[in-house]
């Protein structure tokens, strides 16, 4: 079954990619989408079997009410073939299936299958849609290889495969210069993070003597106190390895400093945005930290760095989203902010809470992206919210789908009850866990996330108001043709809306309920941290209500500024022009990186081109020395007259010179 889940997308990619033109667009769409739907159905079966199966280890956990690192259910492993054998290194290609894998299988295949179906309608007019569906399926296959990896090298294969597929999808419309630039930017920025990830894998091999996950996890205790020489200094091995691995997560999951590629990825078709930002590429970093949690748990410093980076990213990205006008960019920065929440949970040791938010976020973020795509589709590919307005009555189905996604993203619910949308349960769990960490870092993370929740509510409802409410700001012709998308695009939204409503309440207990339930559910997947979970449940009522208060405050500010007094935003922007431009230009990180890295790289490239290649090689060597050699050979060639007596005369002169030298040399020696 697991083989079918993983390889169905690859089969679809090969059929659509190699035979798409021969079989036609519609068969390619149906085959790839059908295989993804089958993969998704099988994934749910695996999820129910693995997560809720009644094996002896899980039963023991439930009865005892606690768990230790030794009481884990062994993951299911399916060996495909022997892969690499070098000396003592014997790597097998193994598909690892445990609860963490099963969760990711459900997220990846469910969202991907719905994106495939949605794309049948969205890409209906694109002449290259066979290639598009091939890329989508290849992307999904790479992500499935990543989440089923049983060793570092296998994970790296999926990791780089996702990066390659994202490059192809972001730059799908390769005739657009902006799409090409965005694809290159995503690829290059991720190479920075992946360089650290590769070094982390090398360090893990040095530290543990293996690339196998289970063997490495078993060696963590023995690796404590062991140092690694890095740049001439002896540093704690577990800290170095963890931070290098996290560098890879920062790139792939667009965390602060390595985030600049994510908003530009909007240049790809909207279904690509939903797939990258909801279920696959950006969640790879979160999954990796959760999978390698035994290693990260060996370094308090590494976990602290993860927490701080996540908290900074959450508030940083949310602040930028406050003033963006492109509907897809607002949702993109929202993704970056929510990923920050997930990393705060990882840094706090509440891994189950972070995976919970990854799980719920996949549904409501895919809903928001595909809903935004439906808006763009209705507005004839217009993405600027300032040119929308008054669409609630024109596209009512899309309107309510985005309302549901917004309610889930902003975390609407009643604390202390089981009433709430998906994001309410998972986001509040992370905020409570951050507060439970305590100390300076706990307070920093807590307040960063609460303020980010306020910003999230404001920019989310700003999007709704600018897009659907108020007077229409589009042309009469555009408004007259605006209508809801066909069912092939709307039905996937209905399924995602169901997940955005129910996923939090249904699965809360398994991710953030009683510790013994979490241990039973996650047995063998992540390191359990009972203290954080119990402390999070014990926080004060005010802490539990703080994200809800922030959410309500953000809603009323957005309503006041964009419905009650629509003149206020413009006046504030003029009064605080510097701050407005600072946020609108994304803290000027693109300009900063352009000055620090892009321009020097271009200068260096021009120097090697002009001075080394053109002047030294071409002019001096090829056209300089080469021309002198040509001149000399041209003169020497003239000595070849073809007359025998010329050659005989030259030989006589040579013999005379040789005899003269011999006589002179003999006289000198005598």
Secondary structure, 3 states (H helix, E strand, C coil): CHHHHHHHHHHHHHHHHHHHHHHCHHHHHHHHHHHHHHHHHHHHHHHHHHHHCCCHHHHHHHHHCCCCCCCCCCCEEEEEEEEEEECCEEEEEEEEECHHHHHHHHHHHHHHHHHHHHHHHHCCCCCCHHHHHHHHHHHHHHHHHHHCCCEHHHHHHHHHHHHHHHHHHHCCCCCCHHHHHHHHHHHHHHHHHHHHHHHHHHHHHHHHCCCEHHHHHHCHHHHCCCEEEECCEEEEHHHHHHHHHHHHHHHHCCCCCCCHHHHHHHHCCHHHHHHHHHHCHHHHHHHHHHHCHHHHCCCHHHHHHHHHHHHHHHHHHHHHHCCCCEHHHHHHHHHHHHHHHHHHHHHHCCHHHHHHHHHHHHHHHHHHHHHHHHHHHHCCCCCEHHHCCCCCCCCHHHHHHHHHHHHHHHCCECCCCCCECHHHHHHHHHHHHHHHHCHHHHHHHHHHHHHHHHHHHHHHHHHHHHHHCCCCCCCHHHHHHCCCCCHHHHHHHHHHHHHHHHHHHHHHHHHHCCHHHHHHHHCCCCCCCHHHHHHHHCCCHHHHHHHHHHHHHHHHHHHHHHHHCCCHHHHHHHHCHHHHHHHHCHHHHHHHHHHHHHHHHHHHHHHHHHHHHHHHHHHHHHHHHHHHHHHHHHHHHCCCCCCHHHHHHHHHHHHHHHHHHHHHHHHHHC
